[in-house]
Amino acid sequence: MAPALSGTLGASSVAALRPRAARGAPSAASSVAPRGSGAARCPRGVRWEAERSRGRIVRIRCDAAVTEKPAGEEAAEEKFEYQAEVSRLMDLIVHSLYSHKEVFLRELVSNASDALDKLRFLGVTDSSLLADGGELEIRIKPDPDAGTITITDTGVGMTKDELKDCLGTIAQSGTSKFLKALKENKDLGSDNGLIGQFGVGFYSAFLVAEKVVVSTKSPKSDKQYVWEAVADSSSYVIKEETDPEKMLTRGTQITLFLRPDDKYEFADPSRIQGLVKNYSQFVSFPIYTWQEKSRTVEVEEDEEPKEGEEATEGEKQKKKKTITEKYWDWELANETKPIWMRNPKEIKKTEYNEFYKKTFNEFLDPLAHTHFTTEGEVEFRSVLYVPGMAPLSNEEIMNPKTKNIRLYVKRVFISDDFDGELFPRYLSFVKGVVDSNDLPLNVSREILQESRIVRIMRKRLVRKTFDMIEELAEKEDKEDYKKFWESFGKFIKLGCIEDTGNHKRLAPLLRFHSSKNESDTISLDQYVENMPESQKAIYYIATDSLQSAKTAPFLEKLVQKDIEVLYLIEPIDEVAIQNLQTYKEKKFVDISKEDLELGDEEEENKETKQEFTLLCDWVKQQLGDKVAKVQISKRLSSSPCVLVSGKFGWSANMERLMKAQTLGDTSSLEFMRGRRIFEINPDHPIIKDLNAACKNEPESTEAKRAVELLYEAALISSGYTPESPAELGGKIYEMMVIALGGRWGRSDTEEAEATTTGEASAEADSSEGTVTEVIEPSEVRPESDPWRD
């Protein structure tokens, strides 16, 4: 209870006080009661007390039981009910519309920026509106002790009627239609002015505030009004501001009384400054935040005399020391100007690089950048960059939610959390900013609506990105594109798989090693330029390493004919090439598959084919279902045999990759594996020896074992995995014993053991009904014919 009035009266006045009160006449209290502005009559809750003092003086005291201020100095409050739709909207905002509480500051700063913009626009025709209002600026002052945040702007304020229209209703809206569409989650992308039509940004203050007070002064009005509301209330209060200390020259001041749970986070000055730098870094008006700072100052202190020395007070020496002093002051939070709003011709490369490093926290210069403005159906400005290196974390590779594209609306940061709306997944490594005044956002500004405008925007961003990468590839200095390919080549290959519409722009960017360029990579254009006229296809082989590709038996005849072969050594390469299918009307051909045509083949020697027909049938009989057929090879020159895959099945490389899949399906693996074809080289000595065995001794156990060993060796050299590596190892060891045969001499004990081993092998062979000669350790077979008895 605060004193409202006190005064002194004479005794005669007091004497007249009681009788008149008894007769119902106006009392003495009424003679001293404050007059004016509704205070002529004692309000309810005000108590008058009279007490006798020394002498004839009586002191009368008036205590106001309701208000702290003197009656008459505070204007009457007016209570208003929210429009029904506002109550519903506030409930949506607080409980479901925004996913992050921190966006309240972005919305309030955006509103302040709009108010400043509007005042600057009106000031062009009426300069008096800008008089005596100070600079156009925004100031944010958090108070951790009181748990408040105060946001002040010097823009165009609001009158009393404008307060009711802007904060008590949804401005100029078909509100029911909006809420219905929001509830049904329909596509609102065609409504470009969604944010501008509905003044919902202010209500985001209730995400963190339990009470909001808005004090505003319009240049059109001489009075300043205060709007006040609490969370979860259906009404608000508007009153006139009468406190001289709270008067504004122009603009609006919003005070948020934070909820207990949010007080410690959002009343922190450093947290507020971080939010301003993140969301409002490029607002065109200066934003100041109240921050704690420190400075060093020199102070004097008395120097104590040393032991054994005495000094009088006047002789005491003054010594200076430096201390750190803390103080509070305003600090500019948005000192960086948006580079995309400037003319590209006036910006230096170093400025682009500095902006990139500061915005995306990078330490390397970008490899390339592009700065452009698009007009027409969609108008926006953008600056895009190719980073200097690939992401260090594997989680960021091929991840559409890399937060690399920062979306701004009117230079206010909206979001960097997109799921492929603005950029396809294979271009997720590109970093940059996009700024547009009329993007189809949802009402919370957090989600970009899928619409025709967004598709057009995405198409233009992708096109500009390709232009930037192509320009990098065409530079005389190939080092930059080499760095790009080493870092982001996988992304381009992924684009060949996912984006069929851009194959013509993606294919020229590809780079591969080849049989003629093992140390460096070449483009498909270079390959086609080096092709002889007779060559009708682009040949490639897919393996797990460059060394495997170089030594693969499939290459032998092509290298002999000077035909270049591309080496696909990364897991994604084969799938990417298969999706391209052709390049400049040249088909891609896998040399590890059947029916390989080299273009300028000589007529086959019919006699050779007939001569080895019996061998092919005999080998097929020995191998059974392991191969689909056995045939004379067109691709071998030095290797005895090779195992090729069918035309429509998986290659050996693809089969290896599919087996390595964590969630691979063994049933589909068996189905897609396709048939295997065993090709033999009729000019190789081993094949000639087998041909002799086939004709002279087709039932020879050693010949059959040699065919088995030859097949499993072909499995490995062709890139397949043997079904039983241990069994293959045993066969190789056995053949080594036979081949070495004590050539360098052994002791008698070792010879006896070798003989025992040979006898055991003979017994095993006899169990199959075939008598085989046991070879003595000292005996060496003639090299000319190992199958001769």
Protein Blocks (a to p, Z undefined) as FASTA:
>chain_A
ZZfbdcdddfklmmmmmmmmmnopacfklmmgceeehilbccehiacdddddehjbdcdd
dddfkbmbdehiaccdddddddfklmmmmmmmmmmmpmbfklmmmmmmmmmmmmmmmmmm
mmmmmmmlmgonbpadddddddfknopacdddfbdcddfklmmmmmmpcehiafklmmmm
mmnopafklmmmlmmmpcfklmmmmmmpcbdcdddddfkbcbdcdddddehiabdcdddd
fbfklpcfbdcdddddddfklmmmmmpmklmmmmmmmmmmmgcbdcdddddddddddddd
dddddehiacdfklpccddddddddddddddfblbccfklpcfklpcfklmmmmmmmmno
pabdcfbdcddddehjbgcdddddddfbdcfblklgopablolaccdeehiafbfcdghk
lpcfklmmpgcddddfbbccdfkopaccddfklmmmmmmmmmmmmmmmmmmmmpmblmlm
mmmmmmmmmmmmmmmmmmmmlmmmmmmmpccddfklmmbccdfklmmmmpcfklcbdcdd
ddfbfklmmmpmklmmmmmnopacdddfbfklmmmmmmnopaghiacddfkbghiaehja
ccddfklmmmmmmmmmmmmmmnmmmbmbdcddfkbfkbmbdcdddfklccfklmmmmmmp
mkbcfklmmmmnopadddddfkbmklmmmmmmmmmmmmbmklmmmmmmmmmmmmmmnopa
cfblmlmmmmmmmmmmmmnnomnopafklmmmmmmmmmmmmmmmmmnopacddddfklcc
dfklmmbZZ
